[in-house]
Amino acid sequence: MICHLADAFRVASGIKQARPVANPFARTFIRWVALHTPMPWPHGVPTVPEVEQGKGGTPPGDWQRDCAELQTLIHQFAERDKFGAHPIWGELGRREWLVWGYRHTDHHLRQFGV
């Protein structure tokens, strides 16, 4: 999960590329529900291979190093004004990206009871 989150922040920041898989329904309705409602994100929703462990995501290495890298990426992300494109939801504004960063991280921390 640590490496998955780090890869997702890399894509969001434009550091890592992910092939777009957006469709009109995901870019509009799902994006709005995910970012503008308090509805919890469901578990088991497939992600893009570039951030999925065992497919194209960064494999885990040293726990301390991986955690430190994620922490650095989160801090850098919070200070950004320019972002990459979300592979499923397309272009997001800064506010939407910050909501995504919080909701995505919270989703996975809750998944593991943290």
Secondary structure as UniProt FT lines:
FT   HELIX           2..13
FT   HELIX           24..25
FT   HELIX           26..30
FT   HELIX           31..36
FT   TURN            43..44
FT   HELIX           49..51
FT   TURN            53..56
FT   HELIX           63..79
FT   TURN            87..89
FT   HELIX           94..111
FT   TURN            112..113
//
